[in-house]
């Protein structure tokens, strides 16, 4: 009986050792297999092409002849857009051009000290879709010396507004109301959009002299931009 118990004890010990060895082998397999997974993939590429904004106009030269005081004249420009997204359209003037300063500059501007037409001229910008956008009966920006005290006509950041206040006599005054260098004509236009711009110019009753003279010779640019971008925004 003692021998039998010894054999059974040996078998139990041997079984334990065998099980322990198997566990070690399985643990080794698990460690060596960590990080091995099934995968699959597809290759790709990225390409990008730029969009475009193309503005077309039916005329770029407006000539008003035989303008008489108190009898304004209007000329129109029709435009169309070929654009990838949406676009804003602006009327712009170069503030460093002497011809613009002679039209609507401030007096004593170093680039053109004589200043603009002031109370002698009337200017109006409108579109077929939106009506009047800007007007002025005092085509002069505020002189630098008067900036602290003068109250110019109200104009928004989009160049809209102005004043329709006319003078009633030679000594009458109305607010400085210089033409903005950028006037938004339309916003968020889609591809194939069209529009009509109306520019009106006239002489007031103060313009009794200067017959047959050229009272205005001002260059402008019609600019189409990406929607929400000003035409005078810096490139970056």
Secondary structure, DSSP 8 states (H G I E B T S, - for coil): -HHHHHHHHHHHHHHHHHHHHHHHHHHHHHHHHTT-----------------EEEEES-S-----S-BTTB-EEEEEEEEEEESS-EEEEEE--TT-HHHHHHH--TTBTTBTT---BTTEEEEEEETTTEEEEEESSB----GGGTTT-----B-TTS-EE------STT---------SEEEEEEEE-TT-EEEEEEEEEE-TT--S-TT--------EEEEEETT--TT----
